[in-house]
Amino acid sequence: MFANTNPGTAPVRNDWTRDEIAALFNLPFTELVFRAAEVHRTHHRAGEVQLCTLLSIKTGGCPEDCGYCSQSVKADSGVEATKLMEVQSVLQSAAQARDAGSKRFCMGAAWRNPKDRDMPAIIAMVQGVRAMGMETCMTLGMLTDTQAAQLAEAGLDYYNHNIDTSPERYAQVITTRSFEDRIDTLDRVRAAGINVCSGGIVGMGETRADRVGFVHALATLDHHPESVPVNALVPIKGTVLGDMLADTPLAKIDDIEFVRTVAVARITMPLSMVRLSAGRESMSEATQALCFMAGANSIFTGDKLLTAANAGDDADAAMFERLGLKPMEGEEPLRAVKAGTCAA
């Protein structure tokens, strides 16, 4: 049973049980959001939201079969494969994002894993974006130890590698790699001294027990991810899950359950940035406001997230004004604690 302690003064824990996390999900909604808000205000500045921009630096042609992804070669989504963008084009996009107020620039490539021949260009992108004073994040698929070390040497601030869902449901979403492969990559990133960005997608037809398992997998890592993106599935025609939800729309997660997931992530991982990620373009401002109340303090800006639509800068600016939110001031991120040296 979840201990009824003051969450604002509770220590950071890595020993959460599934029963405790399930008890959080089962709290009355207003009580859960209240507890999450207390935790948030203890560890973060209320009313400030980090603005991030995500750019697809290599689109389509991915050999993985992720059921949600329009960039998979298994999907009939109409997304065409492209080559890796030129470094200068990426830096121009980063400069535009910086001028629009973004503090973190995230770069994603539709690969199972990067080839060694691609690493010089990737490193140049990291170094160029950092020189602009922005935080850098890359998501490139699985990494070798050598590649992780190269990215760390280049100064990469964050590496994104989502676990997507619970360990039990994982094989129903992706078959071309295992849940353990995901964890191994996170371990390599952590060991290299790069901050970890890892979250997942809800609304893929999973049960609440799967959402419990998803949060549990992240909250019991030896060191919580510094950034936890929570995505609502954007169902894309031609993908396995997009077509499934078109046939069974009731499988789509409701807004209250989505906010519950954000709140539980905030309570169990109090120091992490919890990012309200994909799916915002279909959320009402009221739902997004509840997410911010529940501890979300980071969003992706712009009109597109890789190949999916996003809310757009103008809509976000108007929402921030109505809600009294302001962009988070940029700060140089703390370097990650290397594996084996953190005080969990």
N, C-alpha and C positions, 0 to 999 in steps of 0.2 A: 504494500500500500504506500502511496506517495506521502512522505512526511510533510506535515503542515508547518513547515518552517518559513521564516521570512525570506523570500527568494532574493530580496535586495541585498541581503548580507550573507547568503549561502556561498560556500566556496565553489570554485570551478571544479567540476567533477568529470572523471572519465570512466566511472563505474556505474553508469545508469543501467538499470535493468529494463527489460521490455515491459514488465508489469508497471513499473513506475512511469514509463513514457505513455503507456496505454491509459494510465490513470489521469495523466495530464490531458490527453485528448478527450477524455470523458468528463472533464470538469464542465460545469455550466459555462456557456460561451463568454459571458461578461466577466466571470471570475478568471477564466483562462487569460483573456486579453489584459485584464488588470494586472495579474501576476507577471505576464510578459512585459508589460509597460514598466513595472517596477524594476525588473531586471535590466531592461534597456536603459533606463535613466540612471541606474547605478554605474553602468560601464560606458555609456555613450552620451553625447550631447543631444538632448531632445530637440526635435524640430530641424535637424540638419540631415541632409541626404546626399550621399556621394553620387556624383554624376559620372558614368562610365560610357565609353563608346566601344562598340564591337564591329570589327571589319573582317569580312571574309577575304583572306589573302590568297586562298586557293580553293576554288569552288567545284563541287561535284566530282564524280568518278571514284568515290570512296568504296573500297572493296568490302567494308563492313556491312552487315545487314540489319542495322538498328531499325526497329519497326516504326520509329517516329520520324526518321530523317529523310528529307527529300533529296539529299546529296548522295545517298547510297546508290550503287549501280543496280541494286535489286529493286529500287523504286521506279515507278512509271510516272514521275512527277514533272517531266519536261525540263528538269535542271540539267544544263549541259556542263560538261567538265571543262575547266579552264586550267591554264598553267599558273604557276606561282607568280604573283604580281611582282613588278619591278620594285626595287627598294625605294626609289624616289617617289613613285606613285603612292606607296604606303605612307611615306613620311609627309607627303602633301595632305593626305587624308587625316593624319594625326594632327597636323597643324590646324586644320579646319576644326577638328574636334576640340582642341585646346582653346581655340578662339571662341568656341561656342560654350565654353565653361566646363568641359570634361576634365577630370583629374586623373582618370585611368584610361588607358588605351589598350583594348584587348584585340588580339589578332588570332584568327582561327583558320586552320587549314584542314580540308577534308582528306585526311590521310589516315591509314591504319597506324602508321608510324613514319616519321620523316626519314628521308634518305640522307646519308652523310654528305652527298653532293649539294644538298639544299641548305646545309647548316651555315655556310658563310653568309648567304643572303639573310637568313633568319637572324643571325647574330648582328648583322649590320642594321636590321630593322630595330632590334632591341636597343642597340646603342644610340641610334638616331632619335628614337622616341624619348629615351631617357634624357638625352641632351636638351630636349625641349622642356624638361622639368615635369614630365608626366610619369605616373606609375605605369609600368608595363606588365602585360599579361599575355601569355601565349597558350593556345590549345592546339596541339599538333598530333594527338594520339599517344600511343605508347612510346616510351623513351628507353634508350640504353643508358647505362651508367655514364658512359663517355659523353653522350649528348646532354644529359642533365648537368654534368660538370661544365660543359661548354656554355650552356645557357646561364649557369650561375656566374661563370667568369665574365660573361658579357654584361652582367648586372640585372638579369631578369628579376623582377620583383615577385611575380606570381605565376604559377602554372596551373591552368584549369584542366581538370580531368574528372568529370562527373561520374558518380557511381550509378546514377540514373534511378534506381529503384531498390527494393529490398533484395537481399541475397537470394531469397526463395523465389522471387518472381523474375529475377534477372534473365534466366534462360528462356523465358517466354517472350522477352523483348528483343534479345540479342543472342545469336548462336555462334557468331564468328570469333568471339573472345569470351572469357569467363569473368565472373565477378572478381575472382582472385587476381586476374590480370590487371584489373583496375586498381586494386589495392597495392599490387606490386609496383605499379607506376607511381602511385602516391608516395610509397616508401622511398623510391629512388629520388623523387623530387625533394622530399623532406631531408634525406641524407645529404643531398647536394647543397642544402642551405637556402632553398627557394621557398617562399611562402606558398602554401597550398590553397587552391581555390577548388572546392568540390561540393557539389550539391546533386540535384536530380530533377526529375519531372514527375508531377502528379497529374492525375486525370487521364491515365493511360488504361483505365479499366481495372485498376488495382483496388484492393480492399483497404479498409482502415488499418488492418493488421499489417499490410504491406507498407503503409505510410509509417507505422510504428517501427517496422524493421528498417526502413530507409533512414529515419532519424537516428535510431539506435546504432546503426553501422557507423555513422559519422561521429556521434557523440561519445562513442567508446574507443575511438582512435587514441593512441598514446598522446597525441597533440591535436586538438581540434583544428579543422581548417580555418585559416585566417579569413577566408571568404566562403560563404555558403549560398550559392544561387538556388532559389526555389522557382522552378518553371511550371507554368500550367501548359499542358500539351496544346500546341497549335495544330489541329488536325489538318493535314495536307493531303489532298486527293492524290492517289497513286502510291501512298505509303500504306503499310500494313495497318497501322493504328488509325491513320486518317480515314481509311475506307471502313474499318471496323466501327468507328464512332459515327460515321455517316449512317450506318445501318442500325446502330444501337445508341442513339444520342443520350439515353439515360445514364450511360456509363461515364459521361463527362462529369467531372468533379463540380460540386456546387460551391458558390462563393464562400459560404460560412466554413465549409470544410477546408478550403484553401487557406483561409485566414487562420484556422486552427493549426494547420501545418506550419505556417510562419511563426505563430506564437510558441509552439512547442520547440521549434528549432532555436528560437531566441532564448528560451528558458534553459535548455540543455546545453547550449553553446554560447554562453553570455558574452564572451569577448569577441566573437566572430562578427564580421560584417555579414548581415543577412540581406541578400540582394533579391529584390522583386524583379524577376527576369522575364522570360518569354511569356506571352499570353496577356500582357497588360493592355494590348490594343483592343481587346474585347471585354476588358473589365470596366465597370463603372468607376467614377471618381470615388463614390462611397465605399466600394470594395477596396480600392487602393488606399483610401484614408484609414480603413480598419487595419490594413496590413502595416501601415506606418505606425499606428497605435500599438500594434502587436510586436513591434520591434524591427521591422524591415527598415534599413537605413542606407540602401544603395539601389540604384536603378540603372538600366541601360537607356541612353537617350538616342535620338535619331529616328529615322523613318524605317530602318530595316535592321533585323538581327540575322546575320548571315543571309538566309534566303527567305525568312519570314518577316511579315510586316511588324512594325513597332509603332508606338503611340505618336512619336514625332516631337521635335523640340518645342514648337509653338503650343501644342496641347499640354505638354509638361509644364511649360512656363506659366500658362494660365492656371493649371491645377495647383502649382506651388503657391501662386498668389492667393487663390481662394482658400487654401488650407493653411496659409501662413508658414509654409516651409521655406527653407533656404538651402542653397547648395553648400555642401561641406567644404570648408577651407582645406586646401591641399597641404599635406604634410608628408615628409619623407617616411615611407613605411619602415617599421622595424624589420630587420632581417630575420628570417625564420630560425628557430632553434633546430640544430642538427639532430638527427635521430640518435637516441641514446643519451642526450644531454639535457632533455627538458624535464622540468619538475612538473609532472602531471598532477 
